[in-house]
């Protein structure tokens, strides 16, 4: 894998966040400083809805 400047994780809940970060760290050897997790609403509505709304913003920023 080529070195990325930053990896952005957009997830629905803590379980998805933990899975993605552990996979990147242990599976691909990504430096934890290169991973950014977008804060998600804990217990405030649908996680799927949150991801769908944030996805377009994150894609535009990329």
N, C-alpha and C positions, 0 to 999 in steps of 0.2 A: 504494500500500500504506500502511495506517495504521502509525503508529509503535508497535512492540511494545517492552515493557520488556526482554524477554530471549527469545532463540530458543534452544531446546535441541535439539542434534543428537545423536541416538542412532544409531550406525552400527556395522557389522560390522568394518571395517578402515580402514586409512589412506587407501586409494583413495576409498572412499565419503566419508570425512571431507573430503578435499581437494575433491572434486567439489561437495559440499554447501556448504562455506564459500566457495569461489570463486563459485559460482552466486549465493549470497546477497549477497556483497560487490559483484560486478561486474554481475550481472543486475538486482538490486533496489536496490543502493546501501545496503545495510545496514551500519551501523557495526560494525566488528569487536568492539567492546566489548559489543555486544548479543548476541553469539553465544557460547553455552556448549556445549562438546563433552564429553559424558559419557565418561570414560576407558574404553577397551575393553581386554580381555585380549589382549595381543600374544603370539601363539603358544601360548596356553593354552586349547585346546579350540575349539569351534565358535563363530564370531561370531554366527551366526543364533540359537543357543541363548542366548547372552548378551543379545541384543536382546530376545528374547521374555520373558526373566526380568525385565529392567529396565523394559520398557514399562509394565507395570502399576504399578510404583512411581512412575515419572515421571508417569503419568497421574493418579495419586492426589495427587501433590504439586501438580500443576497445578490 
